Amino acid sequence: MKPTLLIVDDEKTTREGLRAALEERYDVYIAEDAKAAMNLLESENFEVLLTDFRLPNEDGMKLIARAKSLAKPPICILMTAYGSEELAVNAMKQGADDYIAKGRLQIDELEMRIARALKQQTLEVENVSLRKQLDAKFGMENIIGESPVMKEIFDLVQQVAPTRATVLIGGESGTGKELIAKAVHQLSPRVRQPFVTVHCAALAPTLLESELFGHERGAFTGAHERRIGRFEQAQGGTLFLDEIGEIDATIQVKLLRFLGERTFERVGSNKTLSADVRLVAATNKNLEVLVKEGEFREDLFFRLRVVEIKLPPLRERSGDIPLLAQNFLREFARENRKNVNDFTVDALEALMKYAWPGNVRELRTAIEHAVVLCRGDRVTVRDLPNSTRFGGSLEPVPLADKDLTVKAAEKQLIIRALKETNGNRTHAARKIGMSRRTFHRKLHEYHLEGF
């Protein structure tokens, strides 16, 4: 399909001449004034607008300004009288993409200018698309799941990330809270600034205070020099406080002040400092219970929980286990240079019925263990950790054929779910932890639409 080009000139011979010269390579429209041009621009999508500066009633620069305000603005090239370079430069500053002098207009040069502008526009569109893809990839690359609850979490992360809101992430150990925190940062305008992590449970209260806010020389025994704290290190970026439920009352007060005023003092100093830092916190404890028990400040809890993201344990999204397992399998097979590319159905069955108290972190470790011990090209039950093989507490998923691949086993799971729900696709999808969209895609993939 030819690119669309709108030529605007009040001189009939000029616009007709340009159309004749350019219509072989472009789908050319013409207009004699700005009003007619805008009617066309608002009814058609044009790649290029080529307009004379001098037009009846409204000059070409005003037309370009109006064209650039459209949802899909065209490339705008202004034709000026010979010797009007100053006018042309001003036009470029106000939004024109290029200009050309009519007095020495050569069709070859005009075609070259249009082609160059179109190529530049294509590159810019591709770059925007690539940036979005990279943001999505590097923001979410390690957060895997197709279950409905994970889809909701993905949507929530993408919605909250561009804002300045403080985020509280809850969930059991091993559910991926730090990955979510990194995704919030990676998908935010702060992505080029630091992402700083503090594991609050790993430090005694006095050390944690110094770690967060820094200290002056001589502030306490062993403070031989000034130390910059994590708030200052995270300037312009994101500070992730893991296990926020472990901090003591003194630090809670200081955090509350920072969230209210964005100010703090180093330990041993009276000088007030400020920092532009977004706070993301995580906990595996129930902070509401800690508030009721008087162990956590209610006002700090509400300051932290502007947006709350609750991560489900792996046992509540077991439909994601095959997807996660395959991803970890590829990672560790590549890392250990082993030709392991699948699971036997017995191994998959064991993974599916185990309760995973350590959640995704435990699954990842189990798959690494299995890949290291695997002797063939498929992980078997004997390659899995003993706890995984024999410690399952969920209902087993009976799969008859022991030589099935993961895909074939997944197909059997879908068929079984449909049978148990009398063909109700919504209930079947929910039963195996898939979103309806994914479930319907799988039905098509496995030719089960008529089931």
C-alpha positions as CSV (number, residue, x, y, z in Angstrom):
1,M,0.0,0.0,0.0
2,K,1.3,3.4,-1.0
3,P,1.9,6.1,1.8
4,T,-0.8,8.8,1.8
5,L,0.2,12.3,0.9
6,L,-1.8,15.6,1.2
7,I,-0.6,18.5,-0.9
8,V,-2.0,22.0,0.1
9,D,-1.4,24.9,-2.2
10,D,-3.7,27.7,-3.5
11,E,-2.0,27.7,-6.9
12,K,-3.7,25.0,-9.0
13,T,-0.8,24.5,-11.4
14,T,1.6,23.9,-8.4
15,R,-0.6,21.3,-6.6
16,E,-1.6,19.5,-9.8
17,G,2.1,19.5,-11.0
18,L,3.2,18.0,-7.6
19,R,0.4,15.4,-7.7
20,A,1.5,14.3,-11.2
21,A,5.1,14.0,-10.1
22,L,4.4,12.1,-6.9
23,E,1.4,10.0,-7.5
24,E,3.4,7.0,-8.8
25,R,4.9,6.5,-5.3
26,Y,2.2,8.0,-3.1
27,D,-1.5,8.0,-2.8
28,V,-1.9,11.8,-3.4
29,Y,-4.7,14.0,-2.2
30,I,-4.9,17.8,-2.9
31,A,-6.5,20.8,-1.2
32,E,-6.5,24.5,-2.1
33,D,-6.7,26.0,1.4
34,A,-6.4,25.1,5.1
35,K,-10.1,24.5,5.7
36,A,-10.3,21.9,2.9
37,A,-7.0,20.4,4.1
38,M,-8.3,20.0,7.7
39,N,-11.5,18.3,6.5
40,L,-9.3,15.7,4.7
41,L,-6.9,15.4,7.7
42,E,-9.8,14.7,10.1
43,S,-11.4,12.1,7.8
44,E,-8.3,10.2,6.5
45,N,-5.0,9.1,8.0
46,F,-2.2,10.8,6.1
47,E,1.5,9.9,6.5
48,V,2.7,13.2,5.0
49,L,1.4,16.8,4.8
50,L,3.1,19.0,2.2
51,T,1.9,22.5,2.5
52,D,2.7,26.0,1.2
53,F,3.3,28.7,3.8
54,R,1.1,31.2,2.1
55,L,-2.5,30.1,2.0
56,P,-5.9,31.9,1.9
57,N,-7.2,32.9,5.3
58,E,-4.7,30.8,7.3
59,D,-1.0,30.2,6.8
60,G,0.6,26.9,6.5
61,M,2.2,27.0,9.9
62,K,-1.1,27.2,11.6
63,L,-2.3,24.3,9.5
64,I,0.7,22.3,10.6
65,A,0.0,23.1,14.3
66,R,-3.5,21.8,13.8
67,A,-2.3,18.7,12.0
68,K,0.2,17.9,14.8
69,S,-2.7,18.0,17.3
70,L,-4.4,15.0,15.7
71,A,-4.3,11.6,17.3
72,K,-2.1,10.3,14.5
73,P,-0.2,13.4,13.2
74,P,1.4,13.3,9.7
75,I,4.9,14.2,8.8
76,C,4.7,17.9,8.0
77,I,6.9,19.5,5.3
78,L,6.5,23.3,4.8
79,M,7.1,24.9,1.3
80,T,8.5,28.4,1.6
81,A,9.5,31.2,-0.8
82,Y,13.1,31.2,-1.8
83,G,15.3,33.1,0.7
84,S,12.9,32.5,3.6
85,E,15.3,30.4,5.7
86,E,14.6,32.3,8.9
87,L,10.9,31.6,8.5
88,A,11.6,27.9,7.8
89,V,13.8,27.6,10.9
90,N,11.0,29.1,13.0
91,A,8.6,26.6,11.5
92,M,10.9,23.7,12.5
93,K,10.9,25.0,16.0
94,Q,7.1,25.1,16.1
95,G,6.6,21.6,14.8
96,A,7.4,21.3,11.1
97,D,9.4,18.2,10.4
98,D,11.2,19.7,7.3
99,Y,11.0,22.6,4.9
100,I,11.9,23.1,1.2
101,A,12.2,26.3,-0.8
102,K,9.7,26.5,-3.7
103,G,11.9,28.7,-5.9
104,R,14.4,25.9,-6.3
105,L,12.1,22.9,-5.8
106,Q,13.4,19.8,-7.4
107,I,11.2,16.7,-7.5
108,D,14.1,14.4,-6.8
109,E,15.1,16.3,-3.7
110,L,11.5,16.5,-2.5
111,E,11.1,12.8,-2.9
112,M,14.3,12.2,-1.0
113,R,13.1,14.5,1.8
114,I,9.8,12.7,2.1
115,A,11.4,9.3,2.0
116,R,13.9,10.3,4.7
117,A,11.1,11.7,6.9
118,L,9.0,8.5,6.5
119,K,12.0,6.4,7.4
120,Q,12.7,8.5,10.5
121,Q,9.1,8.2,11.6
122,T,9.2,4.4,11.1
123,L,12.3,4.2,13.2
124,E,10.8,6.3,16.0
125,V,7.6,4.1,16.0
126,E,9.7,1.0,16.2
127,N,11.8,2.4,19.0
128,V,8.8,3.3,21.0
129,S,7.4,-0.2,20.5
130,L,10.8,-1.8,21.3
131,R,11.0,0.3,24.5
132,K,7.6,-0.9,25.6
133,Q,8.6,-4.5,24.8
134,L,11.8,-4.2,26.8
135,D,10.0,-2.5,29.7
136,A,7.5,-5.4,29.7
137,K,10.2,-8.0,29.4
138,F,12.6,-6.6,32.0
139,G,9.8,-5.6,34.3
140,M,8.0,-8.9,34.3
141,E,10.5,-11.4,32.8
142,N,10.8,-13.5,36.1
143,I,7.2,-13.3,37.1
144,I,5.5,-16.2,35.5
145,G,1.9,-17.3,35.6
146,E,-1.3,-17.6,33.5
147,S,-3.7,-18.2,36.4
148,P,-6.4,-15.6,36.9
149,V,-5.0,-14.3,40.2
150,M,-1.6,-13.7,38.6
151,K,-3.1,-11.9,35.6
152,E,-4.8,-9.5,38.1
153,I,-1.5,-8.9,39.8
154,F,0.3,-8.2,36.4
155,D,-2.4,-5.7,35.6
156,L,-2.2,-4.1,39.0
157,V,1.7,-3.8,38.8
158,Q,1.4,-2.1,35.4
159,Q,-1.2,0.3,36.6
160,V,0.6,1.4,39.8
161,A,4.2,1.4,38.5
162,P,4.1,4.7,36.7
163,T,2.7,6.5,39.8
164,R,4.5,7.8,42.9
165,A,2.3,5.7,45.2
166,T,3.9,3.7,48.1
167,V,3.3,0.0,47.6
168,L,2.9,-2.8,50.2
169,I,3.5,-6.3,48.9
170,G,2.2,-9.2,51.1
171,G,2.7,-12.9,50.7
172,E,4.3,-16.0,52.2
173,S,8.1,-16.5,51.9
174,G,9.2,-17.5,48.4
175,T,6.2,-16.1,46.6
176,G,8.2,-13.6,44.7
177,K,7.7,-10.3,46.6
178,E,11.1,-8.9,45.6
179,L,10.4,-9.7,41.9
180,I,7.2,-7.7,42.1
181,A,9.0,-4.8,43.8
182,K,11.6,-4.8,41.0
183,A,8.9,-4.9,38.4
184,V,7.2,-1.8,40.0
185,H,10.6,0.0,39.7
186,Q,11.4,-1.3,36.2
187,L,8.1,-0.2,34.8
188,S,8.2,3.2,36.5
189,P,9.8,6.6,35.3
190,R,12.5,5.9,37.9
191,V,13.9,2.9,36.0
192,R,17.2,4.6,35.2
193,Q,17.7,5.5,38.9
194,P,18.8,3.1,41.7
195,F,16.8,0.2,43.0
196,V,18.1,-0.3,46.6
197,T,17.1,-3.3,48.8
198,V,17.2,-3.5,52.6
199,H,16.4,-6.8,54.3
200,C,15.0,-5.5,57.6
201,A,15.0,-8.9,59.4
202,A,18.7,-9.4,58.8
203,L,19.9,-6.4,60.9
204,A,19.6,-5.5,64.6
205,P,17.6,-2.3,65.2
206,T,20.6,0.0,65.8
207,L,22.3,-1.3,62.7
208,L,19.2,-1.1,60.6
209,E,18.7,2.6,61.6
210,S,22.2,3.4,60.5
211,E,21.7,1.3,57.3
212,L,18.6,3.2,56.4
213,F,19.5,6.8,57.4
214,G,23.3,6.8,57.5
215,H,25.4,8.1,60.4
216,E,28.0,10.7,61.2
217,R,31.5,10.0,62.4
218,G,31.5,9.3,66.1
219,A,27.8,8.7,66.3
220,F,28.4,5.4,68.1
221,T,31.2,3.1,68.9
222,G,32.8,1.9,65.7
223,A,31.5,4.8,63.6
224,H,34.9,5.9,62.4
225,E,33.6,7.9,59.4
226,R,30.4,9.3,58.0
227,R,28.3,6.7,56.2
228,I,25.6,7.4,53.6
229,G,22.4,5.5,54.3
230,R,20.1,3.7,51.8
231,F,17.7,6.5,51.5
232,E,20.5,8.7,50.1
233,Q,21.7,5.9,47.9
234,A,18.3,5.5,46.4
235,Q,17.9,9.2,45.5
236,G,15.6,9.5,42.6
237,G,14.9,5.8,42.6
238,T,13.1,3.1,44.6
239,L,13.9,1.8,48.1
240,F,12.6,-1.7,48.8
241,L,12.2,-2.6,52.4
242,D,11.8,-6.4,52.7
243,E,10.2,-7.8,55.8
244,I,8.9,-4.4,57.0
245,G,7.1,-6.1,59.9
246,E,10.4,-6.8,61.7
247,I,11.3,-3.1,62.3
248,D,11.1,-1.7,65.8
249,A,9.2,1.3,67.2
250,T,12.0,3.8,66.8
251,I,12.5,3.1,63.1
252,Q,8.7,3.0,62.6
253,V,8.5,6.6,63.8
254,K,11.3,7.7,61.5
255,L,9.7,5.9,58.5
256,L,6.4,7.6,59.2
257,R,8.1,11.0,59.2
258,F,9.8,10.3,56.0
259,L,6.6,9.2,54.3
260,G,4.9,12.3,55.5
261,E,7.6,14.9,54.9
262,R,10.3,13.1,52.8
263,T,12.9,14.2,55.3
264,F,15.2,12.4,57.8
265,E,18.5,12.9,59.8
266,R,21.5,10.7,59.9
267,V,22.3,9.0,63.2
268,G,24.3,11.5,65.3
269,S,23.3,14.6,63.3
270,N,20.7,17.4,63.7
271,K,20.9,18.3,60.0
272,T,17.6,17.6,58.2
273,L,18.0,15.9,54.8
274,S,15.5,15.2,52.1
275,A,15.3,12.5,49.4
276,D,13.1,11.9,46.4
277,V,12.6,8.2,47.0
278,R,9.7,5.9,46.2
279,L,9.1,3.3,49.0
280,V,8.0,-0.2,48.3
281,A,7.7,-2.5,51.3
282,A,7.1,-6.3,51.7
283,T,6.1,-8.6,54.5
284,N,5.2,-12.2,55.1
285,K,3.4,-11.2,58.3
286,N,-0.2,-10.0,58.7
287,L,0.4,-6.3,59.6
288,E,-3.2,-5.8,60.6
289,V,-2.8,-8.4,63.3
290,L,0.5,-6.7,64.4
291,V,-1.4,-3.4,64.6
292,K,-4.0,-4.9,66.8
293,E,-1.4,-6.4,69.0
294,G,0.4,-3.0,69.3
295,E,3.6,-4.2,67.6
296,F,3.1,-2.0,64.5
297,R,2.0,1.6,64.2
298,E,-1.5,1.9,62.6
299,D,-0.6,5.3,61.0
300,L,2.5,3.8,59.4
301,F,0.5,0.8,58.2
302,F,-1.9,3.1,56.4
303,R,0.9,5.1,54.9
304,L,2.6,2.0,53.6
305,R,-0.6,0.5,52.2
306,V,-1.5,3.1,49.6
307,V,-1.6,0.3,47.2
308,E,-1.5,-3.3,48.4
309,I,-0.5,-6.3,46.3
310,K,-1.1,-9.7,47.8
311,L,0.8,-12.6,46.3
312,P,-0.9,-16.0,46.5
313,P,1.0,-19.1,47.7
314,L,1.9,-21.5,44.9
315,R,-0.6,-24.1,46.2
316,E,-3.4,-21.7,45.3
317,R,-2.3,-21.4,41.7
318,S,-1.1,-24.9,40.9
319,G,-2.1,-24.5,37.3
320,D,1.1,-22.3,37.0
321,I,3.4,-25.1,38.2
322,P,4.0,-26.7,34.7
323,L,4.8,-23.3,33.3
324,L,7.1,-22.3,36.1
325,A,8.8,-25.8,36.0
326,Q,9.4,-25.6,32.3
327,N,10.9,-22.1,32.7
328,F,13.3,-23.2,35.5
329,L,14.1,-26.4,33.5
330,R,15.3,-24.3,30.5
331,E,17.3,-22.0,32.8
332,F,19.2,-24.7,34.7
333,A,19.7,-26.9,31.6
334,R,21.3,-24.0,29.9
335,E,23.3,-23.0,33.0
336,N,24.6,-26.6,33.5
337,R,25.0,-27.3,29.8
338,K,22.7,-30.3,30.0
339,N,20.4,-31.6,27.3
340,V,17.3,-31.8,29.5
341,N,14.2,-30.5,27.9
342,D,11.1,-32.0,29.5
343,F,9.5,-33.9,32.4
344,T,8.1,-37.4,32.5
345,V,4.4,-37.5,33.4
346,D,5.2,-39.1,36.8
347,A,7.5,-36.2,37.6
348,L,4.9,-33.6,36.5
349,E,2.3,-35.4,38.6
350,A,4.6,-35.3,41.6
351,L,5.2,-31.6,41.1
352,M,1.5,-30.9,40.7
353,K,0.4,-32.7,43.9
354,Y,3.1,-31.3,46.2
355,A,2.0,-28.5,48.6
356,W,5.1,-26.3,48.1
357,P,5.4,-24.7,51.5
358,G,8.4,-22.8,50.2
359,N,6.4,-21.6,47.2
360,V,8.1,-20.6,43.9
361,R,11.5,-20.4,45.6
362,E,11.3,-24.0,46.7
363,L,10.0,-25.1,43.2
364,R,13.0,-23.4,41.6
365,T,15.4,-25.1,43.9
366,A,13.7,-28.5,43.3
367,I,14.0,-28.1,39.5
368,E,17.7,-27.1,39.8
369,H,18.3,-30.3,41.9
370,A,16.4,-32.4,39.3
371,V,18.4,-31.0,36.3
372,V,21.7,-31.6,38.0
373,L,20.8,-35.2,38.8
374,C,19.0,-36.0,35.6
375,R,20.7,-38.7,33.5
376,G,18.6,-38.4,30.4
377,D,16.8,-35.7,28.4
378,R,13.7,-35.8,30.7
379,V,13.4,-35.2,34.4
380,T,12.0,-38.3,36.2
381,V,10.5,-38.7,39.7
382,R,13.8,-40.1,41.0
383,D,15.5,-36.8,39.9
384,L,13.3,-34.8,42.2
385,P,14.1,-34.0,45.9
386,N,12.8,-36.7,48.3
387,S,10.4,-34.2,50.0
388,T,8.8,-33.4,46.6
389,R,8.5,-37.1,45.6
390,F,6.9,-38.4,48.8
391,G,5.7,-35.3,50.7
392,G,2.7,-34.4,48.6
393,S,-0.4,-33.3,50.5
394,L,-2.7,-32.2,47.7
395,E,-5.1,-34.4,45.8
396,P,-3.1,-36.4,43.2
397,V,-3.8,-35.8,39.5
398,P,-4.2,-39.2,37.9
399,L,-2.5,-39.4,34.5
400,A,-2.5,-42.8,32.9
401,D,0.2,-42.8,30.2
402,K,3.7,-42.6,31.9
403,D,5.4,-41.7,28.6
404,L,3.4,-38.5,28.0
405,T,5.2,-35.2,27.5
406,V,4.1,-32.1,29.5
407,K,1.9,-30.9,26.7
408,A,0.1,-34.3,26.4
409,A,-0.2,-34.4,30.2
410,E,-1.7,-30.9,30.2
411,K,-4.2,-32.0,27.5
412,Q,-5.3,-34.8,29.8
413,L,-5.7,-32.4,32.7
414,I,-7.9,-30.2,30.6
415,I,-10.0,-33.2,29.4
416,R,-10.4,-34.4,33.0
417,A,-11.4,-31.0,34.3
418,L,-14.0,-30.7,31.5
419,K,-15.4,-34.1,32.4
420,E,-15.6,-33.3,36.1
421,T,-17.4,-30.0,35.4
422,N,-19.8,-31.5,32.8
423,G,-18.2,-29.4,30.1
424,N,-18.5,-26.0,32.0
425,R,-15.4,-24.2,30.6
426,T,-15.5,-21.5,33.2
427,H,-15.5,-24.0,36.1
428,A,-12.9,-26.2,34.4
429,A,-10.5,-23.3,33.8
430,R,-10.9,-22.3,37.5
431,K,-10.4,-25.9,38.6
432,I,-6.9,-26.1,37.1
433,G,-6.0,-22.5,37.8
434,M,-6.1,-21.1,34.2
435,S,-7.6,-17.8,33.0
436,R,-10.5,-18.3,30.6
437,R,-8.5,-16.7,27.8
438,T,-5.6,-19.2,28.3
439,F,-8.1,-22.1,28.7
440,H,-9.8,-21.3,25.4
441,R,-6.4,-21.0,23.7
442,K,-5.4,-24.4,25.0
443,L,-8.7,-25.9,23.8
444,H,-7.9,-24.6,20.3
445,E,-4.3,-25.8,20.6
446,Y,-5.3,-29.3,21.6
447,H,-8.3,-29.4,19.2
448,L,-10.8,-29.7,22.0
449,E,-13.2,-26.9,21.0
450,G,-16.0,-29.4,20.5
451,F,-15.6,-31.2,23.8
